[in-house]
Amino acid sequence: MFEFFDAFNAYAATHPEVLKVMHILFWLRWWVFVIMMGVFVYMIFQYNRPMVAIRKKEEALKKARRHRFIA
């Protein structure tokens, strides 16, 4: 396995365009990761949103019932 990396380093040292391509691929991978995490967080937010709305509605109903009995 180390022979592969030694050969690749020797090739990259003589061909700088390989490093440019690897740099582009690194940034592409990073942006794909960021976009995937954004989609994941958005999906979680959308999934939890109805639950939050239901919880707020239940709290408002409890508050209204308490005020009804106090008056």
C-alpha positions as a Markdown table, in Angstrom:
| # | Residue | x | y | z |
|---|---|---|---|---|
| 1 | Met | 0.0 | 0.0 | 0.0 |
| 2 | Phe | 2.8 | 2.4 | 0.8 |
| 3 | Glu | 4.3 | 1.8 | -2.6 |
| 4 | Phe | 1.2 | 3.3 | -4.1 |
| 5 | Phe | 1.5 | 6.5 | -2.1 |
| 6 | Asp | 5.2 | 6.7 | -2.9 |
| 7 | Ala | 4.4 | 6.4 | -6.6 |
| 8 | Phe | 1.6 | 8.8 | -6.4 |
| 9 | Asn | 3.7 | 11.4 | -4.5 |
| 10 | Ala | 6.4 | 11.1 | -7.1 |
| 11 | Tyr | 3.9 | 11.5 | -9.9 |
| 12 | Ala | 2.2 | 14.5 | -8.2 |
| 13 | Ala | 5.6 | 16.1 | -7.7 |
| 14 | Thr | 6.2 | 16.1 | -11.5 |
| 15 | His | 2.6 | 16.8 | -12.6 |
| 16 | Pro | 1.1 | 19.8 | -10.7 |
| 17 | Glu | -2.2 | 19.5 | -12.6 |
| 18 | Val | -2.9 | 16.4 | -10.5 |
| 19 | Leu | -2.8 | 18.4 | -7.3 |
| 20 | Lys | -5.2 | 21.0 | -8.9 |
| 21 | Val | -7.6 | 18.2 | -9.7 |
| 22 | Met | -7.3 | 16.8 | -6.2 |
| 23 | His | -7.9 | 20.2 | -4.7 |
| 24 | Ile | -11.0 | 20.6 | -6.8 |
| 25 | Leu | -12.3 | 17.2 | -5.8 |
| 26 | Phe | -11.6 | 17.9 | -2.1 |
| 27 | Trp | -13.7 | 21.1 | -2.2 |
| 28 | Leu | -16.4 | 19.4 | -4.2 |
| 29 | Arg | -16.5 | 16.6 | -1.6 |
| 30 | Trp | -16.7 | 19.3 | 1.2 |
| 31 | Trp | -19.6 | 21.2 | -0.5 |
| 32 | Val | -21.5 | 17.9 | -1.1 |
| 33 | Phe | -21.1 | 17.1 | 2.6 |
| 34 | Val | -22.3 | 20.6 | 3.6 |
| 35 | Ile | -25.4 | 20.4 | 1.3 |
| 36 | Met | -26.2 | 16.9 | 2.6 |
| 37 | Met | -26.0 | 18.1 | 6.2 |
| 38 | Gly | -28.2 | 21.1 | 5.3 |
| 39 | Val | -30.9 | 18.8 | 3.7 |
| 40 | Phe | -30.7 | 16.5 | 6.8 |
| 41 | Val | -31.2 | 19.3 | 9.2 |
| 42 | Tyr | -34.0 | 20.8 | 7.1 |
| 43 | Met | -35.8 | 17.4 | 7.0 |
| 44 | Ile | -35.5 | 17.1 | 10.8 |
| 45 | Phe | -36.8 | 20.6 | 11.3 |
| 46 | Gln | -39.8 | 19.8 | 9.0 |
| 47 | Tyr | -40.5 | 16.6 | 10.8 |
| 48 | Asn | -40.5 | 18.2 | 14.2 |
| 49 | Arg | -42.4 | 21.2 | 13.2 |
| 50 | Pro | -46.0 | 19.7 | 13.3 |
| 51 | Met | -45.1 | 18.3 | 16.7 |
| 52 | Val | -44.2 | 21.7 | 18.0 |
| 53 | Ala | -47.4 | 23.1 | 16.6 |
| 54 | Ile | -49.5 | 20.4 | 18.3 |
| 55 | Arg | -47.7 | 21.0 | 21.6 |
| 56 | Lys | -48.3 | 24.8 | 21.4 |
| 57 | Lys | -52.0 | 24.1 | 20.6 |
| 58 | Glu | -52.3 | 21.8 | 23.6 |
| 59 | Glu | -50.7 | 24.4 | 25.9 |
| 60 | Ala | -53.0 | 27.1 | 24.6 |
| 61 | Leu | -56.0 | 24.8 | 25.2 |
| 62 | Lys | -54.8 | 24.1 | 28.8 |
| 63 | Lys | -54.4 | 27.8 | 29.4 |
| 64 | Ala | -57.8 | 28.6 | 28.0 |
| 65 | Arg | -59.4 | 25.9 | 30.2 |
| 66 | Arg | -57.6 | 27.2 | 33.3 |
| 67 | His | -58.9 | 30.7 | 32.6 |
| 68 | Arg | -62.4 | 29.5 | 32.1 |
| 69 | Phe | -62.5 | 27.8 | 35.5 |
| 70 | Ile | -60.9 | 30.8 | 37.3 |
| 71 | Ala | -63.4 | 33.2 | 35.9 |
